[in-house]
Amino acid sequence: MSEVFKGSFTQQEPIPEDGIAAALDVMRSGRLHRYNLVGDEAGETALLEREFADYTGATYALAVTSGGYALATALRAVGVQPGHKVLSNAFTLAPVPGAIASVGAVPVFVGVTENLTIDLEDLQAKADQADVLLLSHMRGHLCDMERLMAICEAADVTVIEDCAHTMGAAWKGVASGRWGKVGCYSTQTYKHINSGEGGFLITDDAEIAAKATILSGSYMLYARHGTTPPEDVFERVKYDTPNVSGRMDHLRAAILRPQLARLETQCAAWNDRYAVVEEGVRGTPGLTVVERPEEETYVGSSIQVLLLDWQDSAIADVIARCLARGVELKWFGGAEPKGFTSRYDSWRYAPSAPMPDTDRVLRSILDMRLPLTFSLEDCAQIARIIRAEVGAVYQAA
Ligand SMILES: *Cc1c(COP(=O)(O)O)cnc(C)c1O
């Protein structure tokens, strides 16, 4: 009998008890709105903003309703206008081009390499087409950030980082989100801290922070934020910045604060699981492990392997056989968008020329989440199943 994995790829850990207790306190108070404060109380949301700024080393942190909202707010705050072009990754998730489209701008897709990072040659070639790059550190893979920043600085391109999968990650010791002008994060259930929905935006730029704060729906209550730019900066921007309501509330902030405090331990736990799967599948004939560069500090909350230059039908076979044994692999090569997974050519509101090298990589990507509810033994079993099924299909081909 071949072994079958029984775990759930979508089961997260519970919210820590101190987070639950803090959430109950907020609910008992009835004051859930971030500006509903008593006396000189700071409130959970402002405290979370301070803690997130401390955690990242940024001057300003703003808590908002979602990662996608943070991205759109960052685009608006750096001055993207309807009709502008914005460079972004061809390999990412739909909310990234969606954020660009939501401000009326037009994505220009940049290819992906076999390392699953943005193709810097392609970026160099396209850098003169836009003033902004919305860089998605998709599935936690960081490119050579020094080279990327050099390309963007030379072309006068402002970088906004999508750190939905890189909260806790760094390149050469500098945190993701701290290379570009703005860093954006998600606290949605499948990311590194979990409030159901939620997000952050960080920056050192006082004007971007002030605009983002007003955009997020601060009204004129911006002084109640955790990290507030000087009043004169608000004076400059407050009449011209629309309120595009998207605040975080105290309830979400209350459950995030204890999780942020534990994030480092959680990241280590993800990396333990990642290492077990990586070692377990390494050397499987026909399968390519994505080697992680020494300069990269990553958070292995998901793992990707490549079946480069396989027939689509053989890849589909691997996926079906793994699924039959309880291992759910997502495929970025599928012609039709499915679940959370879609391809740049399925975002038809953002027309693009075909990118054959990128298509070759996308077609080959098998992607799997590693929730912390999996034990190390679960991870070893998952790797054995993938190894066996990839091997069986590869041999038959
Ligand atoms: C989840 C995600 C987002 C959007 O975050 P939400 O909080 O779901 O809006 C953006 N980019 C990437 C790469 C994501 O995975």
The ligand as a Tripos MOL2 file, in Angstrom:
@<TRIPOS>MOLECULE
LIG
   15    15     1     0     0
SMALL
NO_CHARGES

@<TRIPOS>ATOM
      1 C1         -2.0410   37.7730   -0.6710 C.3       1 LIG1
      2 C2         -1.2340   38.5410   -1.6160 C.ar      1 LIG1
      3 C3         -1.4980   39.8670   -1.8850 C.ar      1 LIG1
      4 C4         -2.7150   40.5730   -1.3940 C.3       1 LIG1
      5 O1         -2.9630   40.4890   -0.0560 O.3       1 LIG1
      6 P1         -4.4790   40.5090    0.4800 P.3       1 LIG1
      7 O2         -4.2870   40.8150    1.9160 O.co2     1 LIG1
      8 O3         -5.0620   39.1790    0.2150 O.co2     1 LIG1
      9 O4         -5.1640   41.6120   -0.2560 O.co2     1 LIG1
     10 C5         -0.6390   40.5550   -2.6980 C.ar      1 LIG1
     11 N1          0.4280   39.9550   -3.2520 N.ar      1 LIG1
     12 C6          0.6970   38.6630   -3.0440 C.ar      1 LIG1
     13 C7          1.8980   38.0730   -3.6930 C.3       1 LIG1
     14 C8         -0.1300   37.9090   -2.2380 C.ar      1 LIG1
     15 O5          0.1230   36.6250   -2.0480 O.3       1 LIG1
@<TRIPOS>BOND
     1     1     2 1
     2     2     3 ar
     3     2    14 ar
     4     3     4 1
     5     3    10 ar
     6     4     5 1
     7     5     6 1
     8     6     7 2
     9     6     8 1
    10     6     9 1
    11    10    11 ar
    12    11    12 ar
    13    12    13 1
    14    12    14 ar
    15    14    15 1
@<TRIPOS>SUBSTRUCTURE
     1 LIG1         1 GROUP 0 **** ****
